[in-house]
Amino acid sequence: MLAAAARAAHQRLGGRGYALLGAGSAYVMYGVGIIQDHRPAVNKAAVVLTHAFPLTYWGVLWIVCGGVALICAPRRAGHDVAGFGLAALPPGLWAAAYVIASVTGRYPRAWTGAPAWLLIPELLAVVAVLSTQLLTARRRVADLEARITQIPGGVHG
């Protein structure tokens, strides 16, 4: 029974859902970590963001965006766009803040973290785009197969 439930969940999620499930889970945990422990290095690197709002607020943003990603994970392609959009937001902001902190000299070493943060939205975009293209290709093949079966005498007729 557990195996059947796991198979059903796997079929429901697919690649897009697993990407959102992973990002959402990690974001919720990261947000909780930010709220519970104000890390000095994060404060220095995200100085641009912490001037706008306290780090606790940014932790809440991570949690909210992660929650939306988790909610969107089981949805069909096209109905999960909010999950992908909001999943790209916090790491994109973090990457920008790290670059700005480095360029302005507020935390010169921050540039080393920016590529890691930027990689997350990039990978999410790759998953979203490639899976959409794959779904479109599968639909076209199914449409062509349906048309072929409607030809009198079939393909070889």
N, C-alpha and C positions, 0 to 999 in steps of 0.2 A: 504494500500500500504506500509506503514511504517512497519507494522507487518510482511508482506511478506519479506521485505528486511532484517528485523531482523532475521527471521527464516533462510533465505538463508545464512546470515553471520554466524549464529550459526552453521549451518550444515557444512559450509566451514571451520570454525576454529577448532571445536572439542576441546578435552582436551589439546592436544599439542599446538594448536594455541592460546588458552586462556592463557596457561602458558607463551608462548613467548610474547603475547600481554601485559600481566601484567608486566613481567620482563622488556620488552623493554620500556614501558611507564615510569616505575619507574626509570630506568637507565637514560633515557633522562632527566627527572626532577632532579635526583640526580646530574648528570653531570653539568647541568645548575646551580644548587645550589652551587656546588664546585667552579665553575668559578666566580660566582657573590659574594660569601662570603667565604673567606678563613678562615674556622673555626679553631680556635686554637687547639681544642682537636683532630681534624682530622689531622692537621699538626703534632702534637706530636705522634699520634699513627701510622701514615703512614710515619714516618721519614725515613724509609729505601727507600720508593718510592720517597719521595721528594728530596732525595740526588741524585737520578738518573735524575729526571725531575721535573720542578715546578708543583705545585698542579693544575694549570690551564691545563697543558697537560693531567694530569690524568682525569680531568673533561671531556676533549675532548674524551678520551678513553671510559669513561662511555657513552657518547652520541653516539659515533660511534657503540659501541657494542649494545646499546639499539636500534639504528636505524636498524642494521642488524637483530636483534630479531624481530622487528616490520615488516620488509620486509618479513621475513621467516614465520611469524605467519600464513598466509593463505595458505602456501604451504603444499603439501601432506607429509606424513611421509616419511623420507628418503631424501626428497628434502629440509628439514628444519634443517639439521644437523649443518650447519654453524651458524644458530641462536642459537641452544642449546650450541654449543661449545663456541661461543663468549659471550653468556649470563653467562656462568660459569666463564669467565676470570676475570672481575673486582672484584667481591666479593671474588674469590679465592685469587687474589693478595692482596686484603685488609686483608683477614684473615691471610695470611702468614706474611704480614707486621706488623700486630698487635702482632702476636706471637713473631716475631723477636724483636720488640720494647720492649716487656715485658721481654723476656729472656735476652736481652743485657742490660737491666736497663735504657734504654733511656726514656721509659714511662712505668713504672711497672704495671700500672692499665690497660694497653692496652689488656691484656689477656681476660678481661671481654667482650670485643667486638668481639673477634675472633670467638667464637661459633655462634654468630648471623650471621656473614658474611659467615661462612662455611655452614650454614644451607641452604642458597639460592642455591648454586650449587648442594647440596645434593638433595634438593627437585626437582630441574630441572632434575637431573639424574633419579630420581624415576619416574617422569612423562614420560620421554623419554623411559625408559626401559619398564615400565608397559604398556604404550600405544602401544609400538612395539609388545610386547607379545600378547596383546589383538587383535591387527590387524592380527597377524600371526594366532592366534587361530580362528578368524572369517573366514579367508581365507581357513583354513583347513576344517572347518565345511562346508563351501560353496562347496569346492571341493568334500568332501565326499557325500554331498547331490546330487551333479551333477552325481557322479558315481552311486549312488543308483538308480537314475531315469533311468540310462542306462541299469540296470539289467533287462533282460526279465522277465516279470511277476511281477516286483516290489519287494519290500521287503517281502511281504507276499505270493508271488506267488509260 
